[in-house]
Amino acid sequence: MFAETIHNQRDFFQTGKTKDIPFRIQQLKTLKHAIIDHEAAIFNALKADLNKPLEESFTAEIVLVVKEIQYAIKNIKNWNKPKKAQIPWQFIPASAKIYPEPLGVVLIIGAWNYPFQLVIAPLIGAIAAGNCAIIKPSEIASQTSNLIFEIFEKYFDKSYLAAIEGGVETSQHLLAEKFDHIFFTGGNAVGKIVMEAAAKQLTPVTLELGGKSPCIVDTDIDIKIAARRITWGKFFNAGQSCLAPDYLLVDRKIKNNLLDEIKQCLQEFYGENPAKSPDYARIINQKQFDRLVNYLKDLKDAKIIIGGETTSEERYIAPTVIDSVSWEDAVMQEEIFGPILPIIEFTDIKEAVNIVNSQPKPLALYLFSQNKTLQKQIIRETVFGGGCINHILIHYTVPSLPFGGTGNSGIGSYHGKAGFDTFSHYKSVLKKPFLLDVKLLYPPYEGKLSLLRRIFG
């Protein structure tokens, strides 16, 4: 079904054109101009798909990728330089270098929660590394998917970069083809399907998944600022962020004060009725809406202490905070991916660490504490993809920080140099002159073992 497009891209890749650094830089500049020229259209598509506020679209979908492009353009020549490697003295005279080279034709499958950014950000790394690429935006965010297709039809030759629209069947057909790398962003269930399909072709994968990312709140904080940052990070995009804090682990001594501040922040951010706020997004579709509403219906001993209101026609779920949750509640069984924030209190930091470590490795971890000893302890004693101390989400926006999960939350990383590395093969080459060709390594071997032991032992 897509064999012709892939074949044409392989033919184009074989010309060697994508290996030229000026070509790569020009393509990145073209991508940047395409984004800037279509900024208003991108805003409109995101508004239609997610009722995403313009400001959230700008920060999370537009400026983030534009800055990433600029970072790649600035650094691509340095990234692409062969790097010298050390040679053991026994092989002198010789030299060794490591050469980055593009993989070939890669497939990038995006997600619906940030439907523009999550296909463009990995594509930047693929372009910078010198690959041809097929991108598959999420059909769930249909307006954004349509726009991406139109942009790529207008600005890029399909034999180099192609956008393909479609649903599950389209993804299945693509995954049946042979690629040199597959980059997928989404949930664990589909991630397993992608990895299984890739294994049949021995295709390497990068999986950007998710999980229940914890936010630990210590007593040694500025409680107002902590509450503001937690509220912003959790309810940004109506909680539909793989990096959003999935639950709060709060020291019992400050729990009530923190909840009071979160309530104040919600009122400050979205007013008395968030349903009327122009700054609050909506759930992507009815399926996701029903899933989240069922979490609120299936609570056992937990209590909704803030929010809880829903409107099916608008796919609106109010910013909601739940207290007294247990791990038996449905809301704690999988990643929430919505505007519902469960609270778990602890009395000792070891208790919080044990809770985090008893769960699958999360994509992110957040700690609010000014205690430097505690900061070091949490970093040392917990395993997670990445995170922040005293803030939420913003580590994702830093191009110099590799972004990716670990364990169930993902395989591999990207952004900046990490994105270049993901879509590159590092070819190791040793060069030795004809000078001093010592015969010690060659047969016949009789009598040479003791000398070999002394030299190489």
N, C-alpha and C positions, 0 to 999 in steps of 0.2 A: 504493500500500500504506500509506504514511504521510501521504498528502496531506491527509486530514481533520485529523489532529493539527496539521500545519503550518498549514493554513487557519485552524483555531481559534486558534492562537497569533498569527497575523497579525491576526485580528479583535480579539483581546485587546490586542495592541500598539497598534492604531489607536485604542483608547479613551484612550490617553495615560496610563493608570494607572502604567505602569512608569517614566514620567518623573518621578513624584513622589519626592523624596528620602526622605520618611518611609516610603513604601512599600518602597523599596529597602532601607532600614535594617532595617525589620521582617522582610523576607524573609531578610536575612543573619542576623538574630538567630534566626529560625526554623531556618535551616540549622545554625547553631551548636548550638542545643538538640537538634536531631535527631541530630547527631553525638555529643554528650555522652550523650544518653539511650540510644544504641545502641553505646556504647563496647565493652561486653563482646561483643556480637554481631559487631562489626567485628573484634575480636581473634580470635574463633573462626573467622570466615570466612577471614581471612588465614592462620591456622594450618592450616586445611584445604587451602587452595590452595597455599601455599608453605612450610608448616611454619615460618612466620615467628615468631621469638621475640617475646613480648609487648612487651619493651622496644623492639625495633626497630619494631614496629607502632605503638607509642605515639609515638616520636620522629619517624618518617618519614611516618606516615599520619594520625595523630590531632592531636597538638599542633601540627604544622606548619600544618595547614589552619585549626585553631581560631585560632591567632595571626594567620594571614592574614586571617581574617574580622574579628577585632578591629581589625587595622590598617586595613582598608577602612572599617569603621564609623566609626573615629576621623577618617579623612581624606576621606571621600566628599564632604562639603559643600564643602570647599576644592577638591577635584579638579573638581567640577562648576561652579564659579564661572566665568563668562565672564572671559577674560583680555584686558586692554587691549593693543592693538598700536600701534606708532608710525606716525605719518602723515607722509609727506614734506611739507615746508613749502609746496610748491607747491599742495597741496590744502586747506590751512587756509582757512577753518574747517571742520573735519570731525573725526570720531572713528571708531575702529575697534575691534572686539572679535572674539574667537574663542570660539565657543560649542560646547562638547562636546555631542553628542547620540548616543543609542543607535543601533546599526545596524539592529536589528529582531529577526529570528528567526535564531539561530545554532545551529550543530551542533558538539558537542564529542565527539571520539572518543578514548577512553582506551587505555592500555596495560596489560599484565598484570603487570609487575614491581612496580609500586606501584599496584595496581588501584583502590584507593579514592582515594588522594590525587591521582592523575593525571587524574581527571575532576572532582574537587571544586575543586582549586586554580584551574584556568582558569575554572570556573563562577563562582567568587567575583568575578572581574573582570567577567564577563558580567552578573551581577546588579548589581554596583556601577555599571556603565555604563548600566543600564536596559533590558536586553534580555530577550526571551523565549528559552528555550533547550531544545534536545533534547540529552540526553547519551546516549552509547552506550558503556557499560563494556565491557571486554574479556571475550569469552565464554570465553577460555582460563582465566581466574581465575573459574570458574563460581560458586563459593560467594559471592564478593564481589559479582559481578554480580547475583546473585539478591537479595542483601541491599540493594544500592543501589536496585534496582527497588522493593522493598518499602517502603523509607524514603520514596522520592519519591511512591509511591502514597498513603502515609499523610499526608504533610505538605504536599504541593503540588498545586495544580490543574493538570491536564495542559495546559490552555489557556495556562498560564504556564511551568511547568517540567515536562518529561516525561523519564523514563528509559525507554529501549527496549533490550530484550535481543535477542540473536541472534548468529549467526555471520557468515561472509563474505557470504552472500547478503543478510542484513539490511543490512550496511554498503553493499553495492552499490545496494540500493534507496534507501537514504537519500541516497547521493551522487548519485543520478539526480535528486533533487529540487532545487529552487531555495532556497538559503539566502542570508542576507546576510553570513555569514562562516562558515568552517569551520576549526576548531582540531583538529589531529591530533597525537597523540604516538605514536611508534612507530619502526619501522625505515625505512631509505631506500627499499627496494623498494616497500613499501606507500605511503610518502610520495609517490612518483612517481605511483602510481595515483590517490591522493587529489587531487593537483594537476592531473592530466589531466582527471579528472571535473569538478573545480571550474572548469577553464578553459572547458568547454563551456557553463557557465552564467555565465561571467564573475564567478565568486564569489571574493573574496579569501580567502587562506588564511594560517594560521599553522602552520608545521610544526616540531615539536620532535622532532628525530631523534637522531642519536648520532654514532658514529665512534670512531676509535682515539685516545683521549685520553692524551697522554703525561704522565709524571711525571719531571721532571728532578731528579736528586739531586747536589748539589755537595758539596765536601769541608767547607765551612764551615757545619757543622750540629751540633746536639745529636743524635748518632746514635741514642740510645735513644728519644728522643721522636719523631724522624722515623720510625723503624721502627714504633713503636706506631701513629702516625697513618696511615701508609701501609697497614699490615696491617688496621687497622680499616676504612679507606675502601674497600679492595679487596674484602674478604671480607664486608662488610656485605651482608645479603640474598643471601649466597652469590655475590657478584659480579654479581648481576643488576640492575645500576644503569647507566643510560646515562652517568652521570657518573663511574663507577669508573675509576681509572687502568688503561688497557688494556695499557700496558707501561712498564717503568722504564728510563730512561736514566741510568745510574749512572757517576760518575767511577771509573775503574779503581782509584784509590788506596784507595777506601773500600768497594769492592764486597763483598769477602769479609766485612768487619766488619758491613756492613749486612745481608747475608744471614744471618749468625749471629744478629743481633738480631731479624730477622723470624721466624726459626725459634723463638726464645725467646718472642716475642710470641704466635705461634700456639699454643704450648703453654700459655702463660698464659691466653689467651682461651678456648681450646676443649679443653684437656687433652691427654693422650697420644693419645686416640682421638676426633677431632672427630665421628665418626659417633654417638657416645653423648652428645654435648654438647647440652643443651637450648637453647643459644644460637646454633646454627648452622642456617641454613635449608636447604631442598632445592630442586632444580631443578623448574621449574614443571610440565613434562610430559615424556613419553618422547621426543618429537621433539627438544626442546632438549637433553635428556640425551644422546641419540645423537650429536647434532651436536658437543657438547663432547668426548665420549669419542673421536670420530674425530680431533679435533685432537691428542689425546695419542697416538693410534696412528700419525699421519702425520708425526711429527717426523723430520727428516733427521739432522742432526748435533747437534741440540739435546738437552739432558739434563734429565730431571726430577730436581731436587735436593731438593725438599720435596714430600711428598704423592704424588698420582697414583692413590690408591686410589679405586675406584668400586664402587657397588652398585646394579645396575639396578632391583631390586625397590623400593628406597627412593628412587630417583632421587638418590642421594648421590654427590657428587664431593668428595673431600677438598680442602681448601685446598692449591693446587698452585703451585709456583714452578719455572719452566723457565729454564735458563741456556744460553748459546751459541746463541740462536735466530738465524735469518736471515729476511730478508723473503720468501724462497721458501717458508718453512714455511706450511702452511695456517692455522696459528693467527695468522699475521701478515697474512693476506689480507683479513680483515674484522673487524668489532668482535666481541670474544670474548663478552661478556655472560654471564660465568660465572666460577667461582672458579679461574681459571688466570692466573698472572702471569708473562709473559716478561720476561727481563732482557737488556738491551743495554748494554754498557759503552762509555765514550768516554774519550779522553785529553785532549781540548780542547773547551771549551764551544762553539766554532764548529762542531765536528763534530755536537754535539747539536742545535744550532739548524738546521743543514742537514738533519738527519734529519727533524725536525719539519716543516720547510718543504717537504720533498720529498713529503709525504703530503697527502691532502685535509685541509681545515681542520677541526680537531677541535672537539667541543662544549666540552671543558674542557682546561685545561692546569694542571699543578701544578708548582711549583718549591720545592725545599727548599734554602734558602741564607740565611745571614745577611749576605751581601755585598750591600750596597745598590746598588752599581754594577751588579752582575750582575742583580739584580732588575729594574732599569730597562732593562737590555739585553734581557732576555727579553721583557718586556712590549712593548718597542719593535720588536723584530725578528721576533716570531712573531705569527701570526693565530689566534685561537681565540674561542669563544663567551664564555667566562668562566672563572674559576678561583680558585685560592688560592695564596698564598705561605706555605709552612710549615704547611699543613694540607690536608685532602682533603674534598670534598663540601660543606662547611658554607656556602659562598657561596649555595647553593641555598635555604637556610633564612632568608635575610635579605630581608624584604619590600621594603625600599627599594632592593634591587639587581635591575635587570631581568635576567631569565633567558632565554637563547635561544642558538641556534647561529648559524653563519655558513657560507655555501657549502653543502657537502654535509651539514653537521651541523644545518641548520635555517634557517627563515625566520621572522623576527619574534620577539617576546619577551613575557613576562608576569611576574606577581607584582607586588603593590602597585600603584603608579601605572601601571606598564607594562601590567598586566593591564587596568586601566581604559582606557588609551589604545588597546590592541589591539581592544577591543570598542566603540570610540567613533569617530564621525566628527567632525572638527573643522571647524565651519562658520564661515567668515570673512564678517563683515558690516561694511561701511563705511557710516556715517551722515553725511549732509551737510545742513546747514540751507539754507533758501532765500536766506539772506543772501549778498550778494556773488557773484552769478552772473556770473562773468567770461566774456565772449563769445569770448575768444581761441581756445578749442578748437572752436568751431562754424564751419561754413561760412558764408559763403564764405571760402576760405583765402588768397586772393591777398594777398601782402604780409606774411603772418604767420610765414613760416618762420624768418626771421632772429631774430625775437623768441622763438619757440619754442625755437630752439637755445640762446639765452642763458639762458632760464629752466630748461629741462629738460636741457641739455647737460652 
